[in-house]
Amino acid sequence: MIQLGEVNELIAIRLTDFGWFLEDEEGNEVLLPNKFTPEEFAENDRIKVFIFKDSEDRITATTQVPLIKLNEFALLKVKQVNKYGAFLDWGLDKDLMVPYSEQHNKMQEDESYVVRLVLDEKTDRLFASARLNRYLVSDHITVSEGEEVDIIIIQETDIGFKAIIDDAHLGLIYRNEVFQPITVGQKMTAWVKLIREDEKIDLSLQAQGIENIEPSSAKVLDVLKENEGFLALHDKSNPEEITKLLQMSKKTFKKAIGSLYKQRYITLEENGIRLGKK
């Protein structure tokens, strides 16, 4: 079945004046217009295309790469606003509409917003929604503590950053555990730190437990090498100095240098740490 809002792999079956008709394994057809057709394209060639509806509401294929696919979240920029809603740049010739009913506050031209790509099953049309909570699952958590997950940052608050986890759940990264620049719309890797009794999820940008020691140790070694084998940091150093230089907490730093010292990668001096001879 040809799926709207998704990348489909289809077969070229017939050339017309308007472009190639493509077919799926069930015999469903869709047009790939000439302007999207690769050079030296031929009958029976397989091609990956994104499926959407054109300005005349016809199901169409394109080789353009969308910035968002069905049921995903992404940060998109508003190109124009009219009486029907806001229209976003999502990487295709035809803009993506956000109806006013799917906006918290009226969107502004040239501003960017995190939205979800949704398929209206009644009209079989794609649209974007900024009402993100409608599409998040809170009563059936599908991730587990310690698991590595993909996130997108959706909001900065007084206590930290809200993020959507694996396009399904809402999580929080506490501000005092952030040691790198973060912006709304940024996609990154995180780890599930804690799932609370109320099923709220705490996230960390660092792997939990023993898994965190090795990458942190590697980071310390890299920075040591960049600084001629010596860092004026030790277990009594100011946490802010450690964060500024290594982008990690003091607790993580102490674990890292403890591991490196035991493995003889570094030596400990009164005013800092020095790269060992190992």
Long-range contacts (C-beta under 8 A, 24 or more apart in sequence): 1-26, 1-28, 2-28, 2-30, 2-51, 2-59, 3-51, 3-70, 4-51, 4-52, 4-53, 4-59, 4-70, 4-119, 4-124, 4-126, 5-51, 5-52, 5-69, 5-70, 5-71, 5-117, 5-119, 5-126, 6-50, 6-51, 6-69, 6-70, 7-48, 7-49, 7-50, 7-51, 7-69, 8-48, 8-49, 8-50, 8-51, 8-61, 9-46, 9-47, 9-48, 10-46, 10-47, 10-49, 10-61, 11-44, 11-45, 11-46, 11-47, 12-41, 12-42, 12-43, 12-44, 12-45, 12-46, 12-47, 13-43, 13-44, 14-43, 15-43, 22-47, 22-49, 22-61, 30-59, 30-60, 30-61, 31-58, 31-60, 31-61, 32-60, 32-61, 32-62, 32-63, 33-60, 33-61, 33-62, 36-61, 36-62, 36-63, 36-64, 37-63, 38-63, 50-92, 52-92, 52-94, 52-126, 53-124, 53-125, 53-126, 54-94, 55-94, 57-125, 62-92, 62-93, 64-91, 64-92, 64-93, 65-91, 66-90, 66-91, 66-92, 67-91, 68-96, 68-115, 68-116, 68-117, 68-128, 69-117, 70-117, 70-118, 70-119, 70-126, 71-116, 71-117, 71-118, 71-135, 71-167, 72-116, 72-117, 72-167, 73-114, 73-115, 73-116, 73-132, 73-152, 73-154, 73-164, 73-167, 74-114, 74-115, 74-117, 74-152, 74-185, 75-112, 75-113, 75-114, 75-152, 75-184, 75-185, 75-186, 76-112, 76-113, 76-115, 76-128, 77-110, 77-111, 77-112, 78-107, 78-108, 78-109, 78-110, 78-111, 78-112, 78-113, 79-109, 80-109, 81-106, 81-107, 81-108, 81-109, 88-113, 88-115, 88-128, 90-117, 90-128, 96-126, 96-127, 96-128, 97-127, 97-128, 98-127, 98-128, 98-129, 98-130, 99-127, 102-127, 102-128, 102-129, 102-130, 102-131, 103-130, 103-131, 104-130, 104-131, 112-185, 114-152, 114-154, 114-164, 114-184, 114-185, 132-164, 133-170, 136-164, 136-168, 136-169, 136-170, 137-168, 137-169, 138-169, 138-170, 138-199, 139-199, 141-169, 141-195, 141-199, 141-201, 142-166, 142-168, 142-169, 143-169, 143-192, 143-195, 143-201, 144-192, 144-195, 145-192, 145-193, 145-194, 145-195, 145-208, 146-191, 146-192, 146-208, 146-209, 146-211, 147-191, 147-192, 148-189, 148-190, 148-191, 148-207, 149-189, 149-190, 149-191, 149-192, 149-203, 150-187, 150-188, 150-189, 150-190, 151-187, 151-188, 151-189, 151-190, 151-203, 152-185, 152-186, 152-187, 152-188, 153-182, 153-183, 153-184, 153-185, 153-186, 153-188, 154-184, 154-185, 155-184, 156-182, 156-184, 163-190, 163-203, 165-190, 165-192, 165-201, 165-203, 169-201, 170-200, 170-201, 171-201, 171-202, 171-203, 172-200, 172-201, 172-202, 172-203, 173-202, 173-203, 173-204, 173-205, 174-202, 177-204, 177-205, 177-249, 178-205, 179-205, 179-243, 179-246, 179-247, 179-248, 179-249, 180-205, 180-247, 206-248, 206-252, 212-252, 212-255, 213-255, 213-256, 213-259, 214-259, 216-248, 216-252, 216-253, 216-255, 216-256, 217-256, 217-259, 217-260, 217-265, 219-246, 219-247, 219-248, 219-256, 220-246, 220-253, 220-256, 220-257, 220-260, 220-266, 220-273, 221-260, 221-265, 221-266, 221-275, 224-266, 224-273, 224-274, 224-275, 225-275, 229-274, 229-275, 230-272, 230-273, 230-274, 230-275, 231-272, 231-273, 232-271, 232-272, 233-272, 233-273, 234-268, 234-269, 234-271, 234-272, 234-273
